[in-house]
Amino acid sequence: MGLFDKVKSSLAGLRPDYDAVLREQLGEEQHLAHVAVLPSATETDRSGDRPKDLTELAQGAAHRLTDKVVKDRHIGGAEGSIAQSLPRSEDPVMLALAQGSVTVWKFGIGAKSTSPDLIARVPRDEVVSIADTGKRGARGHVRFTFTDESFFDYQTLTAPSPEFWAAAEAFGAA
């Protein structure tokens, strides 16, 4: 085993059994399925950097315009809507479908925590549908549509399981 292999194996570590951890975290609420995701429109903090010259000022304006276009394509709804209230951090999160809700969990650095932080919960009765948008890049996109007519897209980091899609279909039928 070379030096690179040793470093790689020490950094890889073991990830928790996400099913077991989510079942424990959800308690009485039955865990149905989960998938690792990123918000399709993330919120980048660019407040700390002041432009030093005209080029940086123009680049900042271009970044803000790009952020707005991407946000409008992947997050819809009025200010204060369900979709507008969901977190848009650039960090990967775990999206879990449960019997009575959709939850979003942060499993920490490297997704290795056995006690994840709950960062969002949407009751099942506020979810109208969960659908594959059909848009493909490196990853797929899953769109959540809510009762207030807002929507929120997530990029999947892995292909959602058949169990995920079966649970998603059941959400729309409820």
N, C-alpha and C positions, 0 to 999 in steps of 0.2 A: 504494500500500500504506500503510495507516494505521499508527499507532504500535502499536495492539493486535496487528495482523497481524505486525508485525516482532518483537514480544516473543514472540508465540506460536510463530512459525517458529524463532526462536533457541532456545527451550526444547524444542521438539519433537525436534530432532536425529534422526539415523538410528539405528534399532535394528539390531542384528546379525542376520544370517541364522541363526536359531536352529537350523535343521536342520544347517547346516555346523558351527556351534560345538559342538553336542551330539555330532555324529559324531566330531569331533576329540577331545572330552573322553572319550568312551566307548572310544576306541581300537579294539581288536579286537572289542569287543562291538557287534553291529549295532544301530543306532538304528532304531526302528520308527515311533514317533509321539510327539508331545508336546502339551501344552495348558497354558496359564497358569491357575493356581488359587490359592485361599486355603483354608486349613483351615476347615471349617464351624464348628468350635468353636475359637476362638482363645484364647490365654492372655494376659490383660491384666495388666500389672504395676501394682498399686494399692498397693504397699507404702509409697511415699514420702509419701503424704498422710495426715495424722492428722485425724480429724473435729474440726471446730471447735464444732459444736453438735449437738443432738439430731437435727435434720433431716439433717445430713450423715451421722451415725451410721446412721440409718434407710436412707438412700440407699445407703450402703456395704453394708449387710446385704442390701438388695434386689439390688444388683449381684452379690454373691457367690451368692445363690440363683439368679439368672438364669443366671450362668455355669455353675453345677452342672447345671441342667436342660438347657441347650444341650449341654454336654459329654456328659451321659448319653445324649442323643438321637443324637449324631454320633460318639461314640467309645465302643466297647465292648471289654470284656476285663478280665482281672485285672491288678493292678499288676505291671509287668514284662513285660507282653505286647507283641507287636510294635506294635499300635496305640497303646498307652500310651507307647511310646518315640519315636514320630514327633514332629517339631517342630510347635508350634502358634503360631508367631509370627504377628502381624497383617500381616506383609509378604507381598506377592504373590510366588509362586515358580513355577518351571516344573517340571511333572511329566512325566517322560520314561519311555516304555516302551521297553525294549531287549530284545534277544534273551534275555539271562539275568537281567534284574533290572528293578525299578522304581526310578528315581532321582528325587530332588528337588533342584533347583538354584536358587540365588539369583543373579540377574543384576545385582544392585546397584541403585542409585537410578535410577529410570526404565527399568529392565530393559535397560540399554545396554551392560553389560560384555561384552567378548569372551572373558573368562576367568572364568566363573561359579564360585561356591563350591558344592561338593557338600555338602548338609546332611543327606541320608539316602539309604540304599540298602537295598532289601529284595530278597533273591534270589528269582528267579522261582518256585522250588520251594516257597517259603513263602506264595505268593499263590494263594488258592483261586479267587477271582473278582474281576472288575472290572465293576461294573454301574451303569447309570443308575438312580438311585432313583426317577425319575419326578416328584420334587418340583420344582416351579418357583416361583421368586420372580423376582427380577431375573436370576438365573443358575440353571443346572442344578446338580445334585449328583451326584458320582461316588462310589460306595462301594467300598472295597477290603475284602475279607474274607480273613483269613489262616488258616493251618493251625492256629494255637492258638485258633481260634474267636473272635478279636477282629476288630473292624472299625473303619474310619476313613473319614470322609466329607470330600470336598473340594468347594468351590464352584468351578465353572468361570468364568473371567473372559471367555472367548470360547466359542463353541459348538465342542465337540470335532469334529474332522474325521472323515470316513468311515474314513480310515486308522487313526485312534485307536481307533474302535469295532471295527474288524476285528482290530487287535492285541490289544485288551482281550478280545475273544471267544476269541482263540487262547490267551491266558493261562489261561482257565478250562478249556480243552481239554487243556492240557499235563499 
